[in-house]
């Protein structure tokens, strides 16, 4: 992890190292990444306070968000997962939301289980091409901007990376028992690392070490280069396949490697073979394929010896091996070439038995020995994206804290001495416009084991890392003059996202996820916002008599519904919905001196024609409780009504998932609510806690108010 930096520094404006009590200039930190080696210098100091870190694996149809608690000084070890305690992990269906921003807000504000969650850093691995911190991704064609996420969510650093870059970082966490070697190559220390994987598409990336030895991952879109047919002698089968695919997909002059080496590519190969050899087609298999043309699983499960499906897999494996061999020659990744991806895992056993993959990998003429020397490793697991995104998030946490601390230390160290006096901190923070940081920083400085008159950067950094997240996230610094300001790119300047999750299994999984999420939101929306005991007078009863009143527990939910608990039947019942309360009449009641309950109010609902019905008489325990109930009955339903969610409608099925996606494809400029309304998707069922369903015209968005307690 590098050597300690406690005795080395750089003077302002200088290019050579000097002993400055552990002080580095900001520019030097960026150049040599000293933050990664700082963990070796904290001997004898108290452990740093854990910070919240968020990472995300954002695919074409789903988004998986993870919140971790990480100590800034926790070491990052090679061949081990990044440090941190996982607090919450939730997978969301993208089509239930309008944007990635909305998903993250729901996660942080209601679902993560941490009150007022404020991550310092966040890393989003996106299924799309990231350009200058911006990306178009998902089948819904969302645009994501890192700077907008930082500003809206008040996160210090947000980083967008390609989903396969996250896979590449995940390779650094693999232990020896998590890979299957395919040749006898031995990894060389400090050499480049390559990663390639066939899933719905074909992804690739490569890693090289920086000045400190830490590997940095970079994306590659080599899969979109031209496909080169192969074949012994006069065998022109793959040339015929190229001609077929040009007519089917391009109609002009090129076919990319991904059109052949991917899950979709397997389907393309099968369709060519079915056209080329119609007498070998199995009618049942072909009919199933025709119904699900992008589901490679159909070809894989029917790849029996001698079948057209087996022939398709052999061609795929040969083309896959050739693509992997090309990467071995291009990068010469003697640190290891990792083969991953969903399709790879699905046909792993078949690939190990069949020789087409390795034969094509080694078939590189006089340069074939290079391929044998590159360690070729088949990844066994399928969580590399999540592991890699978390690893990058932990690194980003260390970098962000180190850079912030250096910039703040530089602003206070006006003479460039490499130390500051503890007595001058308040005045210097005030001078640089960051006085709000003084109190939390002073508390941590007082907790340091060794007090001294001159505070070096190492001591300052140790205290700084223990400052609460809220204080750090709100710090503002002038733009770095060494960095060019980023500009917002137009939609056409960003690469259109690929279409993912088209297989039958993926569609079924998404439909089930939508169903579960609907149930989760229904439970959330029926949680109580305001809850006390109330008395209700029986209809037509004499309010002057005690037996005319029933004491029950009533509450208002996040969706604005008015519920109560029936002790006789031991179940929750719905008195009325939020939409009914919005139109209801709520007045303070004066039932007369004969009433045995002094603090009464009336609730009058409206019928279908809008006429007020007979009043229902309620009584509270005090005048203050009555006033509060009347206020909440008027305000909570209105607030919930202003934040209605789109209707849930019929059960989620693959057909309904396709329907929503097709509506988007027809007009991506139309808002999601408008799309579903145009499709005629009916209302959503709001469940009461006891399981009773009541249909409402709309679904409320989560409303994050505090629960009132009387």
Buried (B, 14 or more C-beta within 10 A) or exposed (E): BBEBBBEBBBBBEEEEEEEBBBBBBBBBBBEBBBBBBBBBBBEEBBEBBBBBBBBBBBBBBBBBBBBBBBBBBBEBEEEEBBBBEEBBBBBBBBBBBBBBBBBBBBBBEBBBEBEEBBBBBBBBBBBBBBBBBBBBBBBBBBBBBBBBBBEEBEBBBBBBBBBBBBBBBBBBBBEEEBBEEBBEBEBBEEBBBBBBBBBBBBBBBBBBBEEBBBBBBEBBBBBBBEBBBBBEEEEEBBEBBBBBBBEBEEEEEBBBBBBBBBBBBBBBBBBBBBEBEEEEBBEEBBEBBEEBEBBBBBBBEBBEEEBBBBBBBBBBBBBBBBBBBBBBEEBBBBBBBBBBBBBBBBBBEBBEEBEBBBEBBBBBEEEBEBBBBBBBBBBEEEEBBBBBBBBBBBBBBBBBBBBBBBBBBBBBBEEBBBBBBBEEBBEBBEEBEBEBBBEBBBEBBEEBEEEEEEBBBBBBBBBBBBBEBEBBBEBEBEEEEEEEEEEEBEEEEBBEBBBBBBBBEBBBBBBBBBBEBBEEBBEBBBBBBBBBEBBBBBEEEEBEEEEBBBEBBBBBBBBBBBBBBEEEEEEBEBBBBBBBBBEBEBEEBEBEEEBBBEBBBBBBBBEEEEEEEEBBBBBBBEEEBBBBBBEBBEBBBEBBBEBBBBBBBEEBBBEBBBBBBEBBEEEEEBEBBEBBEEBEBEBBBBBBBBEBEEEBEBBBBBBEEEEBEB
